[in-house]
């Protein structure tokens, strides 16, 4: 398969892992459609030498028409879409009791519903091609959640669950789906630029601030190298049998293994009660 002939559509491409992915894919010879709400910031980051293989598009991920138009522009320029990467997202910290309805809705709008909107608008093109790969960037928190991130974890659990279900639904159409769950990467995700904490702070949940503080302190020391993400995603796309779930980073891998071990033990411990509901 000629990887240089791939057309990638990437959301949340103006910073962090998304921007790194765009730059490295372009350097490898791919064609990239990069979406962002801050188009000027995205354009200034990309070398003009890539103008023939790079399409920056301003997109509001809460607006179905805006998303649909971005795919139309992509098809107009490149004629197809091979890989859709739902990368846009942000962290939401705080106890469930502290978070307002608006804060919860905002988290789900970007972390989950935007993913759904993008996939819905991409599918007509992928179905017509009878090919394509949808990569949804979830999080290790969507499989093995930490403390103090209940709503964020819930949204990412939903992304992973959606991906698994879609993988079943779309396989007969020749479309692959992979949920990628990263660990901690050395991007701006641990800063105020990508993390929102509940405006309401309850004394009863002050112990959560310790966990949030540790997370913030990780900035600049995370184990994951964002410059290596493009190589990993390319290998997933090139695979004839790509995984439905992929844990990216040794820290994510270990957390997943630990979670599976704990889950397996719990299932076994409660096996008798599980079977007690049978006729």
N, C-alpha and C positions, 0 to 999 in steps of 0.2 A: 504494500500500500504506500502510495506517495504522500508522505505526511506534509510536504510543502503545499499540497493542494487542499489542505483543510481550511475551512472557514470557521472561526471561533466567534461566538457571541458571548460577551462577558458583562455581567452587571456589577455595579460597585467598583468601577475600574479606575477611579481617580486617586486612590490612595491604598496603602497597605498591601495585602496579599494580592488584591486585584490588579493594582498598578504594576507590581512586580511580575505578575503572570503575563500581562499585556506586553511588557517590554521584552521578556524572555521569549515569548512565542514569536514576536516579530523578528527578533534576532535569529531565530531558528528557521525563518522562512515561511511562517504561517501567515494567513490573512486574518485580521482581527477587527471585529466590530465591538467597540468599547462604549458602554453606556455609563452616564453619570448625570447627576443633577448640577454638577459644576463643570461645565464643558471647558471653560477657559483654563481651569486648573489642570484638566486632563491634557489638553492640546499642548500646553507649554512643557509637559513632561516627555513628549514623544518627539524624537528626531524627525525633521522634515523629510529625510531620505526615505521614510516609510510611507509617504503620503499615498502611494498607489496601492498599498496593501493594508492601509489602516483607515478605519471609518469611525470617528468619534461621533456619538449621537447623544444629545441631551434628552433624558428620559425621566419622567415622573413615574415611579413604580406603583404609585397609587392610582394612576390613570390608565385605564385599559386602552384608550385611543392612543395615548402617547407610546405605549409599548407596541401596539399594533403597527403604528407608523414607523417605529424603529426597525421592525422586521421588514417592512416594505422597502425602506432605504437600503437595508442590507442586501436584499434580493436584487434591487436595482443596480447596486454596485458590483456584487460578487456572483449573483446568480443562484446561490444556494447557501444553506447553513448546515454545517456538519456537527458542530459541538455547541451546546448551550451550557454555560456555566453560571449558575445562580449563586453569585458570590456576595451580593449586597446584604448587609446586616449590621446589627449593633447589639451590644450587651445591655441587659437590664438587671440592675442589682437592687436588692431590697427584699424584705419579708413580704409575703403575699398580703398580709394585713395592712402593710404600709403603702402599698402601691395603689394608685387611683385607677379608676376605670379607664381614664384617658391614657395613663402610662401603660397599662396592660394592652390596650387596643393598639397603641403606637408600636409596641414591640411585636405584636402578632402581624400587624399590617406590613411591616418591612421584612421580618424574619420568616414569615410563613405565607401570608396572602399574596405578597409580591411574587414569591416563587411560583405560586399557583397561576397567577395572571400571566407571567412570562411563559410558562409551559403551555398554557392554553393557546397563546398566540403563536407559539413556535410549532405546535403539533401539525397544523395543516400543511406546513412546508415539509416537515420530516415525514409525514405520512405519504405525501406525494412522491417523495424520494425513495420511500421504503428503506430508509436508513437514517442514522443519526445517533448521537449520544448525548443524553442529558446528565449533567453532573451538578448535583445539588450540594453546596457546601453547608453541611450541618455543623456539628461540634461534638467533641468527646462529652461535653455537658449534656448532649442529647442522647447519650447512652449510659453514662456514669456521672450523674450530676454532682457538682460540688455543693458547698453550703452557702446560702445567701443569694442564689440565682434561680429561684423557683420558676418564675415566669419565662425567663430566657431558656431554661432547660425544657420547659413545656413546649415552647415554640420549636425548639430544635428537635425534640422527640417527635413532634408532628412532621417536621421535614423528613426525618429518617423514615418514619412510618409511611408517609406519602410516597417516598422513593421506592420502598420495598413493594408497595401495592402497584405502583406504576410499572415497575420492572416486569411484573406478571402480566399486566394489561397490554403493554406495548411490545413485548417480545415477539408475538406473532407478526407484528408490523415491521420487524427488522430494526427496532429502535431500542438501544440499551439505556439503562438508567443506573447511575451509581450515586450513592450517598457517601460523600467524603466527610469524615469526622476528624478534623485536625485537633492536635493538642495545642500547646502554646507556642506561637511563632513570634519571632522578633520583628513585630510590626508596631503600628500605633494603636493596636487593639486594647492595650492596657492603660490607655490615656483617656482623658475627658473627651477627646475627639470621637471616640468610639464606644464609650461606656456612659450610660445614664443611670444614676442612682435615684431611688424614690425621694421625692421632695419631702414627704412626711417621714419623720424619724421618731420612732417610739423607743422610750428607754428600755422597755422589756426586750427589745431586740438589739441592744447595744453590742452584744457578743458577735453579731454578724459583721459589725464594722471591722473587727479584727481580721476576719477572712477577706473582706474587701481591701483592707490595707495591705495585706500580704500579696494580693493579686496586683494592686497598683505598683507595689515595690518590685515586681518582676520585670517591669519595663526595661528593655535593653539587655536583659539577661536570659530571656527565654531560649529554650533549647533549639527550637525549630528555625531553619534558615529559609526565608521566603523565596530566595533565589533558586531554590531547588524544586519548588512546587511545579513549575512548568514541565520539567522533565518527568515528574511523577504522573501528572495528568496525561501527558502525551502517551506514556506507556499504558495507562489504563485504556485510552482511546484506541490504541493500536492492537490491544489484546482481542483475540477472537472470542474469549470468554471472560469479559471483565467482571469484577466482583460487584455485587449489589451494595455491599457495605465495605468501605475501606477506611481503616484507621491510620491517619497520616501523622507520623512522628512517633518516636519510640515511647514518649510519655503517653500518648493516646493509646498505643498498642498495649502498654502495661496496664493502664487503667481498664481497658476493655477486658483483658485477660482476668484481672482481679474481679471485675464485676461478674463475668461469666462463672467464675469459680464460686463466688458467693451465691449467685442465683441458682446454680446447680445444687449446691448444698441445701438451700432453702426448699427447692422443689422436692428433693429427696426426703428431707425431714418431714414435710407435710404431705407426703404421697398418700398415706392412709386416709387422711381427711379429704383429700382431693377426690379419691375414689368413693367416698361415702355417699355421694349424691346419685350414684348409679342405681338403676332398678335392680 
